[in-house]
Amino acid sequence: MSKNNGTEAPVCKKPRMSRKGSTKCIVSSDNNCEELNSDKTLKPVKSVKHLAKFRFKIAGEQASLETINVERVPLVLTDIQHLLLHSLLGSLNLSQPPRWYVLEKCGKITQTTCLILEGVSVKHLENYYEDLTCLKTIFNHTVEVLTPSVYNGSLVQELALVPLTELEKESLIQKYGSMNLALEVRKDLMVMMRAIFPIVDQSESTNEIRCNDKFPRTQLILSAWQLLEENYPVPLKGKLQHTYSDYVMSKEEYTPVTATSPLFGIDCEMCITNAGSELTRISVVNEKHEVVYESLVKPYNDITDYLTRFSGITKPILNDVTKRLEDVQKDLRELLPSDAILVGQSLNVDMHALKMMHPYIIDTSVIFNFMGERSRKPKLKSLVKELLREDIQCGKNGHCSVEDSLASLKLVQLKLSKNIEYGDAVHTNREKFKENIIKMAQSEHYTISIFNRMMEHKKSSLIVGCDNITGDYHTYLSQAKENMTSQLKRGKGMSKKIKLNTVDTVDEVISTLCNAVSEYNFTMAHLRLKLDTSNELEEIKKIDKWIKSVWNSVEQSALCIVVLGGTTVDNGVAMIRVKGS
């Protein structure tokens, strides 16, 4: 990224194209505050000290359009939602540090403005990048986002509804006992899983909790982003698609996971071949502790180390084995039901050995923790000794995959018979914060409107759009206003205004947004566009002018976010900048 001495307009690099043809970089401008004038020049503005600063963490860099598309890992809309709330409510209201960005001195942010343009995708940005003269000059942080358009979801719903934190969910369970199935609580579980795996809708679902479970087992399932962070194979586009090109999914289609979905303990043993680590044995047990599948597996490649001390596998044991990896994959695809929950210790290693992908995983190395730090994972042997009062892996002939798979399953069943904090020092250490967190959850609602959050913190907001979009926001705004009324009745004091503005044309949407930014803490314009392919370039140029108008209207130190909502085929984009930084 090139910078100048602060008095001249920033030099715009020509975007480099990756080998796949995607835009290699989005150009940043310099560190001084500038404003686009109508003649497309830059008007220098005096520097402002102590401005808020936005920068990427590793997850943000991986999603950045500066990363070539075959290596890019997109963010999700919830990530953008978290940034909006962070800018409005401050760092003290974060339940955990942001996973993909750092927002330094966020208290210096004077206002937050967001422009959402549905029907425009990352492909449009790449194809017309040279024609977006304003956009490429303004924004210095641009990321690809997996938006709901790709999986027929609702962008309004995902942006408006804030998933309750783990602490809030725990408190609700503790307050109400066994609440209804937590798919509502774990917003990211099914919404994001549907974005990644082929999960079909079912008209009938069950909220019943299994008789021995004290809380829904879905609470223990890794979210989509946990699967990524824990290095599970996931069928995403880009880098991961290339990496897992020879992997298969455990089913052609999945059904939504519920509190009655069956658990299966899995454990694999591996050897070292001249191609790396390969599968030599697999065991699967069911909830009745019965072995439902067990097989030795012969690798195709030459074995250089049988790892006998760990696996118990020797050369004579495999001599007459004819079953290959693809045979095991076929067997498992036939054995496992479409809503099966796989259980294991660091099961990511086993899934890589199987070269299979599965959406519903409970990992005992994640849900149990003795040290109070997620990065310090306990060993299975230690967990079993401490919690089950049993000894495993005692023999000198290596581990037994049946014993290990059963041990993992027993641990999960034990936790389900206790509570979500059981055996997890991370949860236990947070217990003291629950009384404050529970105030954010209202009676039976397991997700809460983003506008409720703003109202609670006395932040005013304006949402503007045409009538084809504002109706979708009405429910969430009404919910927030009802909450405000109930607070006033309880003597909570006056909250600031929250307004939904419906106008007739898209140009009115933009002008209304630009005129209102100084009056509200949060302003958002949402447009649902359908680009005319015969005149696409002109429409893209018009969008570029809208972005310029919005940018010119926001004040110094304001956070400006533009979200391209994507299409049914291509992902979206989020562009972020603090004005003046």
Secondary structure, 3 states (H helix, E strand, C coil): CCCCCCCCCCCCCCCCECCCCCECCCCCCCCCEEEECCCCCEEEECCCCCCCEEEECHHHHHHECCCCHHHCCCEEHHHHHHHHHHHHHCHHHCCCCCCCEEEECHHHCCCEEEEEEECCCHHHHHHCHHHCCCHHHHCCEEEEEECHHHHCCCHHHHHHEEECCHHHHHHHHHHHCCCCCCCCCCHHHHHHHHHHCCECCCCCCCCCCCCCCCCCHHHHCCCHHHHHHCCCCCCCCCHHHHHCCCCEECCCCECCCCCCCCEEEEEEEEEEECCEEEEEEEEEECCCCCEEEEEECCCCCCEEECCHHHHCCCHHHHHCCCCCHHHHHHHHHHHCCCCCEEEECCHHHHHHHHCEECCCEEEHHHHCECCCCCCCCCCHHHHHHHHHCCCCCCCCCCCCHHHHHHHHHHHHHHHHCCCCCCCEHHHHHCHHHHHHHHHHCCCCCCEEEHHHHHHHCCCCEEEEEEHHHHHHHHHHHHHHHHHHHHHHHCCCCCCCCEEEEEECCHHHHHHHHHHHCCCCCEEEEEEECCCCHHHHHHHHHHHHHHHHHHHHHCCCCCEEEEEECCCCCCCEEEEEEECCC
